[in-house]
Amino acid sequence: ERWMRRNHVIIRRPYIERLSSVFHPLSCVTRKAFGGLWCYYVFVGERKRDELLPVVRPSPNCDSRPEGIVVDTVVLHATVLNTIDEVVARFSDAGNRVSSHYTIDRDGTVVCHVPERLRAWHAGQSKMRDGRQRVNDFSIGIELVNLNDGIDPFPSEQIEAMRRLLKAIVLRHPIRNIVTHYECADPPGRKSDPVGFQQSWINGIL
């Protein structure tokens, strides 16, 4: 409780108890002394000013960020998969070696797969306009459930949830870049997602 007060964190105890019955700690999220309990703080802890508590579906596809790295970028993706269950299944499979920090479903549900302090594997071969490569090192990845066919819409509930999440991330990190996957994929043209994304959806975030 002292730790929660000091860090301005709210733990919704019924949710923790319900989660603990099915949670299996993963090596990539249990490096702190509190072990599995620390995972609860990382994934389910809610800073009062963030007003956001994602659903937890941990992925083993992550590792530590390089020492001293500053997270200053968010990369926005489209899942290409049609449902959140398909995304969770893919990200839960260690053989796929792919993940993101968050996925936002069409109804606005936010799912957390990897804690922000760790590196998710979402951008692949990538390069920023400023010349920096290995974008996963310094970025947070957000997937939007969408078929990426230019026809499947991005519902308003999904976009509003994305904006709330981005605002919360900006409070935690010195974010100066919010880019789409196609903007940072290397070589250019390697990725197209998220097709149909509108710049106005992130206006005023930074």
N, C-alpha and C positions, 0 to 999 in steps of 0.2 A: 504494500500500500504506500509506503514511503517513496518507493521508486516511481509509482504512478503519479503521486502528487508532484514530485520533483520534475517530472517530464511532462506534466499536464496531459496525462493519458487517461482515457476512460476504458475500462475493460468490462464488457457486458457479460457478467458472470454466467447467466443461463446459456448464452451462446458458447462460451468457453467450455462449459461442462458438456454440452451437446457435441461440440467439435472433438473434445478429448476422447470420446468413446470410439471415434473412427479414425483419428489422426495417427499416422505412422511417420515418425520423424525421419527426415531425409538428411544425409550428410552435409549437403550444401546449405542447409538452413539451421544447423545445430552446432555451430562453431563457438557460440558463447557458452559461458559456464552454466547457464540455466538450462541447457539442453533443450528438450522439447518445449519446456515452459517458455523459453525465450522466443520460440517460434510463435507462440500465442501472442506475445507482446509485439513481435515484428509484424505479423500478418493482421492481427485483429485489434491492436491498439489504435485508438482513435484520438488524435489531438482535438481538443475542443474547437479550435478555430477552423479545422478542416471540414467538419460536418460530413464525413464520408466514412463508411465502414464497408469495405468490399467483402464479398463472399470469398472464401479461401479454397482454392484447388491447387495445391502445391505441385510444382514441376521439378523433377530431378535435373533438368537440363539447364544448369547454371553453374557459375563458379565465381571466384573472387575477382573483383576489379583490380587493375594494377595499383600498386602502392602510390598513394598521393594523388590519385586521379580526382578531378572535379567533375561532377555530373552537371553538364550545362546544356544538354540537348534532349528533346523528346522526339521520337520517331513514331509517326502514325501509319498504321497498316490496315489492310482489309484481310479478313481471314481466308477468303475464297470458300471456306467451309460454310455450310448453311445453318448450323446450329451450335449453340454453346457447348452442348454435350460432345459434339464431334471435335471441337477445339480442345476441350479438357482431355479427351481420350488421346489426342495427338500429342499434346504437351506432356502428358503423364507417361508417355512411352520413352524410356531412356534411349532406345534405339533410333528415334527420330532426330535427336540432337537439335531440337528447335523449341523455342519458348518465347514468351514475352513477359513483361512484368504484370500487365493487365490485359483483360479482354472485356469489352463492353458489348452486352447483348442488345438486340433491337429494342427491348423494352426498357433499357437504361440500367439494367443490372450490371454492376461492376464486379468482375472476378479477378482476384489476385493470384498469380502463379509463382512469382519470384519477388522477394523483398527488394526494395530499391537499392539497398546497400550492396547487393550482389549483381553480377553481370548476367543478364538474360541473353539468349542466343536468338536474336530476331532480325538484325540488319544484314547479316552475312557479309560478303565482300562489299565494302562500302567506303565512301570518301565524301567528306564535306567540301563545300565550296571554298573554305579557307585552307584546303589541302590536307586536313587531318584524315587519317585512315582509321580502320578498326573502330567504327562508330559505336559498336557495342560497348567498348571500354568506358565511354563517357556519356552514355545515353540511357533513357528509359523508354521501353517499347510499349506501345498501346495498340492493341488489335481491336478493330471494329468488325462485328459479325456482319458480313456482307459478301455476296458472291463475286464481287469485283468484275461484273460483266457490263457495267454501264447502265443496267436496267434496274437491278435491285436497289431500292432507295435506302437512304440513311434516315430513319425516322427521327422526328424532333426529340423524342425521349432519349434516344441514343446520343444525339449531338449535345443535348443539355447535360447529360451525365458526363460526357467527354469534357465539356467546359468546366464542370465542377471539379473533376479529377485534375485537369491541367492547373486550375487555380490552386488546388491543394499542393500539387507537386512544386509549383513556383514558390510556395511558402517554405518548402523544405530544401530547395536547391537553387543555386544562382543560374536559373535557366535563361539562356539568351537565344536559343534556336528551337523552333518547333517546325519540323519538316516532315514531309511525306516520304514513304519508302522509295518512291521513284526518284525523288530529288537527291537521295544520297546513295542509291545503288551504283555500283561500279562494276563494269563500265556503264555509262548512261544508256538507258533503255533495257537494262537487265531486268528491271521490275516495273510494273505498271500501277501497283496499288498505292493508295485507294482510288480507283477510277471514279470520277464524279465528285471528288472532294472539293469543297468550296473554301477559298481562303477566308471568306467572311465568317466562317464558323469558328475561327480562332482569333478574330479581331478583338483587341482589348485585353488579351490574356497577358501579354508581356508589356 
